[in-house]
Amino acid sequence: MNYKFWQKKNDAPRKKKTKTREWVDAIVFAVVAATIIRVFFIEAYTIPSGSMERSLLIGDFLFVSKVNYGARIPMTPVAFPFAHHTMPLTTSTKAYWDGVQWKYHRLPGLSKIKRNDVVVFNFPEGDTVAVENQAASYYELVRGMGREQVRSTYTITDRPVDKRENFIKRCIGIPGDVISMSNGIANVNGKNEPLKNTGMMPYRIEFKTMDFNYAALDEYNLNLGGTPPVSANTYVVDASPEIADKLKTFDFVKSVTLSPDAPGAVPGGVFPNDPNRVWNRDNFGPVKIPSKGWTVKIDSNTMPLYYRAIRTYEGNKVEQKAGVWYINDKVATTYTFKMDYYWMMGDNRHNSADSRYWGFVPEDHIVGKALFVWMSWDSTASFLHKIRWSRLFMGIH
């Protein structure tokens, strides 16, 4: 009698896997391995808009590192592999189950976010109102319109943080910085930070004569033919500082000057949508970016700036009663932030939805650091020129 019947016999013949089982095992292993790489190490993204021109172009394909800033543990762990927020070939079918939600945690990274890093993050306005209705995020709620009324009035999208749209911008300000902008020039902690080497702003170009070969301007993509003149021989076009300097050398160009919005012009529409702050996309601030552990005094001047961070990002109940602010049903005169925040802006300054419109980006929205372009595809070019060869494996700075 065998008294060790629970032990396997070494000489027992192993059952050979079927071809189907081998394929299933291989596919499962590949999906798990690729998912781990995407979540914790590196992921591929594409650039769909021109908000980062001339640094990044429409059709650039790039790799984004999750390791540099520390990989974010998935907050919505139950999701369809390789899909973001909707199922492939659909526009509304969710690719995740939000019945399980984990708190924000991040693994240790190689470094912290630095000024001028190009960063991928989840869109920070996604849980309140649609982009076209940004002004509702603070004043409609504070001035008596409840959340359900806002929900019925505006288009609301309620996605988990890690399932909101991915944006890519340049980090202009880090936690604790004081940022402002004057006549199109950003200022950080009292020091001007003009666009360098990359980036687009409107320039006013005055020509001595229009009798010249327009082909001389083709490489700069100025599109004078599609831009109406603002006056005789004068156009306003988007260009980089380097292009502006080159244009000044042409003998048929009289002058090239930066042409930002004037201070006080085009009021409203920018963060924090405060009628007491007549700011626009080229003139705003100063604004202090919250940092973890920083305590801000709560009053009518600061709350328009920090209301959304305190309520939405940090999960507090915030109310105003008879001119007094309450946080979690207690009278509040100060608030200490639990997270770090960042100020993100596109290099193509007049064609970018960024922190000038929806404010601070909290640390739990950070996805990773853009490393390099591995492919660049120009859909508007001829067949033989669709690949931008000079951009292949180009580092992102």
C-alpha positions in Angstrom: 0.0 0.0 0.0 1.3 3.5 -0.9 1.2 5.6 2.3 2.5 8.7 0.5 -0.4 8.9 -2.0 -0.4 12.7 -1.7 3.0 13.1 -3.2 3.2 13.3 -7.0 5.1 10.6 -8.8 8.1 12.1 -10.5 7.9 9.6 -13.3 4.2 10.3 -14.0 3.7 11.4 -17.6 2.9 15.1 -18.0 -0.1 16.0 -20.1 1.0 17.9 -23.2 -0.6 21.3 -23.7 -2.8 21.7 -26.7 -2.0 24.3 -29.4 -5.0 26.3 -28.2 -3.8 26.3 -24.6 -0.3 27.4 -25.7 -1.7 30.3 -27.6 -4.0 31.3 -24.7 -1.0 31.2 -22.3 1.1 33.3 -24.6 -1.6 35.9 -25.2 -2.3 36.2 -21.4 1.4 36.5 -20.7 1.9 39.2 -23.4 -1.1 41.2 -22.1 0.0 41.1 -18.5 3.6 42.0 -19.4 2.5 44.9 -21.6 0.1 46.2 -19.0 2.8 46.2 -16.3 5.2 48.0 -18.7 2.5 50.6 -19.6 1.4 51.2 -16.0 4.8 51.2 -14.2 7.5 51.9 -16.8 6.8 53.6 -20.2 3.8 54.2 -22.5 3.4 55.5 -26.0 1.3 58.6 -26.8 0.5 60.7 -29.8 0.1 64.5 -30.2 -3.4 65.3 -31.6 -3.3 69.1 -31.4 -0.9 72.0 -32.0 -0.9 73.4 -28.5 2.8 72.5 -28.0 4.1 73.8 -31.3 6.9 74.2 -32.2 8.2 71.8 -29.5 5.8 69.0 -30.4 3.9 68.7 -33.7 0.6 67.2 -34.6 1.4 63.6 -35.6 4.3 63.2 -33.2 4.4 59.8 -31.5 6.3 59.8 -28.2 7.3 57.7 -25.3 6.4 58.9 -21.8 8.3 57.6 -18.7 6.3 56.6 -15.6 9.6 56.0 -13.8 11.0 59.5 -13.7 8.3 60.9 -11.3 7.3 57.6 -9.9 4.6 55.3 -11.3 1.1 56.1 -10.1 -0.7 53.0 -8.8 -3.9 52.6 -10.8 -6.9 54.3 -9.1 -9.3 52.4 -11.3 -7.7 48.9 -11.3 -10.5 47.1 -13.2 -10.2 48.1 -16.8 -10.0 46.7 -20.3 -6.4 46.2 -21.4 -4.9 48.8 -23.7 -7.9 51.1 -23.6 -8.1 54.4 -21.7 -11.7 55.5 -20.9 -13.8 54.1 -23.7 -13.8 50.7 -25.5 -12.1 50.6 -28.9 -14.3 51.7 -31.9 -16.8 53.3 -29.5 -17.3 56.8 -28.1 -19.4 56.1 -25.0 -18.9 52.5 -23.8 -16.8 52.7 -20.7 -13.5 50.6 -20.7 -13.4 50.5 -17.0 -15.5 49.6 -13.9 -15.6 52.3 -11.3 -17.1 50.1 -8.7 -13.5 49.6 -7.3 -11.6 52.8 -6.6 -8.2 52.9 -4.9 -6.8 56.0 -3.1 -3.9 57.9 -4.8 -0.5 56.4 -4.2 2.7 56.8 -6.2 5.9 54.8 -6.2 9.2 56.5 -5.5 10.6 58.3 -8.7 13.9 59.2 -10.0 13.3 62.9 -9.6 10.6 65.6 -8.9 8.9 67.6 -11.6 11.2 70.5 -12.6 10.3 73.8 -14.3 10.2 73.5 -18.1 9.7 69.7 -18.0 7.2 68.5 -20.6 4.6 66.5 -18.6 1.6 64.3 -19.4 -1.3 64.6 -17.0 -5.0 63.9 -16.7 -7.2 66.8 -17.6 -8.0 68.5 -14.3 -11.4 69.9 -15.2 -13.1 66.7 -16.2 -15.2 66.1 -13.1 -17.0 69.4 -12.9 -18.1 71.0 -16.2 -17.3 70.7 -19.8 -14.5 72.8 -21.2 -16.8 75.2 -22.9 -18.5 76.0 -19.6 -15.4 76.5 -17.4 -16.9 79.6 -15.7 -19.4 77.5 -13.9 -16.8 75.6 -11.8 -16.6 78.2 -9.0 -19.1 81.1 -9.2 -22.2 79.2 -10.2 -21.6 76.8 -7.2 -20.7 79.5 -4.7 -23.5 81.9 -5.7 -26.4 79.6 -4.8 -26.6 77.1 -7.6 -26.3 73.6 -6.1 -24.3 70.8 -7.8 -27.4 69.1 -9.0 -28.6 72.3 -10.6 -25.2 72.8 -12.2 -25.4 69.2 -13.4 -28.7 69.8 -15.1 -27.6 73.1 -16.6 -24.2 72.1 -17.9 -22.6 69.1 -19.5 -21.0 67.1 -16.6 -18.4 64.4 -17.1 -17.7 62.2 -14.1 -14.7 60.0 -14.9 -12.2 58.7 -12.3 -9.0 60.8 -12.3 -6.8 58.3 -14.1 -9.5 57.8 -16.8 -9.8 61.5 -17.8 -8.2 62.7 -21.1 -4.5 62.9 -21.2 -3.0 66.3 -21.8 0.7 67.3 -22.5 2.0 70.7 -21.6 5.2 72.3 -20.2 5.5 72.8 -16.5 5.9 76.5 -16.0 5.6 76.6 -12.2 6.2 74.0 -9.4 4.8 74.0 -5.8 5.4 77.2 -4.0 6.2 79.3 -7.1 4.6 82.6 -7.7 3.6 82.9 -11.3 2.3 85.8 -13.4 2.3 86.9 -17.0 2.7 90.4 -18.5 2.3 91.2 -22.2 2.8 87.5 -23.1 5.9 86.9 -21.0 5.7 84.5 -18.1 7.3 85.5 -14.8 8.2 83.0 -12.2 9.3 84.2 -8.7 10.0 87.7 -10.1 12.1 86.5 -13.0 10.9 86.7 -16.6 10.8 83.4 -18.5 10.4 84.1 -22.2 9.9 81.3 -24.7 13.3 79.9 -25.8 14.0 77.9 -28.9 10.4 76.6 -29.1 6.9 78.0 -28.7 4.6 80.2 -30.6 3.2 83.7 -30.0 1.5 86.2 -32.2 3.9 88.6 -34.0 3.0 91.7 -35.9 4.9 91.8 -39.2 5.0 95.0 -41.2 6.3 94.6 -44.8 8.0 97.4 -46.7 6.2 96.1 -49.8 4.1 93.1 -50.7 5.9 92.7 -54.0 8.1 89.8 -53.0 8.4 86.1 -53.5 6.1 84.5 -50.9 8.0 81.2 -51.3 10.8 82.8 -49.1 8.4 82.4 -46.2 7.2 78.8 -46.9 9.6 77.2 -44.4 8.2 79.3 -41.6 4.5 78.2 -42.2 3.3 81.8 -41.8 0.3 81.3 -44.2 0.0 84.9 -45.2 -2.4 84.0 -47.9 -5.0 82.7 -45.4 -4.5 85.5 -42.9 -6.3 88.9 -43.5 -4.0 91.9 -43.0 -4.7 94.1 -39.9 -3.7 97.1 -42.0 -1.8 97.9 -45.2 1.2 95.6 -45.5 0.8 94.4 -41.9 -0.1 90.9 -40.6 -0.4 89.2 -37.3 0.8 85.6 -37.4 1.9 82.9 -34.9 5.7 82.5 -34.9 8.5 81.5 -32.6 11.1 84.0 -31.3 13.7 82.3 -33.6 11.4 82.8 -36.7 10.8 86.4 -35.7 14.6 87.0 -35.6 15.0 85.5 -39.0 12.2 87.6 -40.5 13.9 90.7 -39.3 16.9 90.0 -41.6 14.8 90.0 -44.8 15.1 93.2 -46.8 11.4 93.3 -47.6 10.4 93.2 -43.8 10.1 96.6 -42.1 9.5 95.4 -38.5 8.6 92.4 -36.4 7.1 92.9 -32.9 5.5 90.7 -30.4 1.7 91.3 -30.4 0.1 89.9 -27.2 -3.3 90.9 -25.8 -3.3 94.2 -24.1 -3.6 94.4 -20.3 -7.3 94.5 -19.4 -8.5 93.6 -22.9 -10.7 90.5 -23.5 -11.6 90.1 -19.7 -13.0 86.9 -18.4 -12.7 83.3 -19.5 -9.4 82.7 -17.7 -8.7 81.3 -14.3 -10.2 81.9 -11.8 -13.1 83.6 -13.7 -13.2 86.2 -11.0 -14.9 89.5 -11.9 -12.6 91.3 -9.5 -9.6 90.1 -11.5 -9.5 91.6 -15.0 -7.1 89.0 -16.4 -6.5 87.6 -19.8 -4.3 84.9 -21.4 -1.3 87.3 -21.7 -1.7 89.3 -18.5 -2.6 87.6 -15.2 -1.4 87.1 -11.7 0.4 87.0 -9.5 -0.7 83.5 -8.3 1.0 81.4 -5.7 0.9 77.7 -6.6 -0.1 75.5 -3.6 2.4 73.1 -2.1 1.9 70.3 0.4 1.8 71.7 3.9 1.3 75.3 2.8 -1.4 77.2 4.8 -3.4 79.8 3.0 -5.7 82.4 4.6 -9.3 82.0 3.5 -11.1 85.1 2.4 -12.9 86.6 -0.5 -9.5 87.3 -2.3 -8.0 83.8 -2.0 -11.1 81.5 -2.3 -11.6 82.1 -6.0 -8.1 80.9 -6.6 -8.1 77.9 -4.3 -11.7 76.9 -3.9 -11.5 74.1 -6.6 -8.3 72.6 -5.1 -9.7 72.6 -1.6 -13.1 71.2 -2.6 -12.6 69.0 -5.6 -9.0 67.8 -5.6 -8.6 67.5 -1.8 -12.2 66.2 -1.2 -13.5 68.7 1.3 -17.0 69.9 1.8 -16.8 73.7 1.2 -19.7 76.1 1.8 -20.2 79.8 2.2 -22.9 81.0 4.6 -23.6 84.6 5.3 -20.2 85.6 4.1 -18.4 83.0 6.3 -16.6 80.0 4.8 -17.1 76.5 6.2 -14.9 73.5 5.5 -16.4 70.1 6.5 -19.1 72.0 8.5 -16.5 74.0 10.6 -15.8 77.7 10.3 -12.5 78.0 8.4 -10.1 81.0 8.3 -7.2 79.0 7.0 -6.5 75.8 5.0 -3.4 73.6 4.8 -3.0 71.8 1.5 -2.5 68.0 1.4 -1.0 67.8 -2.1 1.5 69.6 -4.4 0.2 71.4 -7.4 1.7 72.6 -10.8 1.1 75.3 -13.4 1.1 73.9 -17.0 1.1 75.9 -20.2 1.3 75.0 -23.9 4.3 76.4 -25.9 1.8 77.6 -28.6 0.5 80.2 -26.2 -2.5 81.5 -28.1 -3.7 78.0 -29.1 -3.5 76.1 -25.9 -6.1 75.2 -23.2 -4.0 75.1 -20.1 -3.6 76.4 -16.5 -4.5 79.9 -17.6 -8.1 78.6 -18.1 -8.5 75.8 -15.5 -5.9 76.5 -12.9 -3.6 74.2 -11.0 -2.8 70.6 -11.8 -2.7 68.4 -8.6 0.0 65.8 -8.2 -2.4 62.9 -8.4 -3.2 63.9 -12.0 0.4 63.5 -13.1 1.0 60.6 -15.5 4.7 60.9 -16.5 7.5 62.8 -18.3 7.7 63.0 -22.1 11.1 61.5 -23.1 11.5 61.4 -26.9 9.6 61.3 -30.3 10.0 57.8 -31.8 7.9 58.6 -35.0 6.5 61.7 -36.6 3.8 61.6 -39.3 2.6 64.6 -41.3 -0.8 63.7 -42.6 -0.9 66.8 -44.8 2.3 66.1 -46.7 2.8 64.2 -49.9 3.3 60.4 -49.8 7.1 60.6 -50.0 7.3 63.2 -47.2 4.8 62.0 -44.7 7.5 60.8 -42.3 9.3 63.7 -40.7 12.7 61.9 -40.6 14.5 64.7 -38.8 12.2 64.2 -35.7 12.7 60.5 -35.3 14.1 59.6 -31.9 14.3 63.3 -31.1 14.6 64.1 -27.4 12.0 66.3 -25.8 13.2 69.4 -24.0 
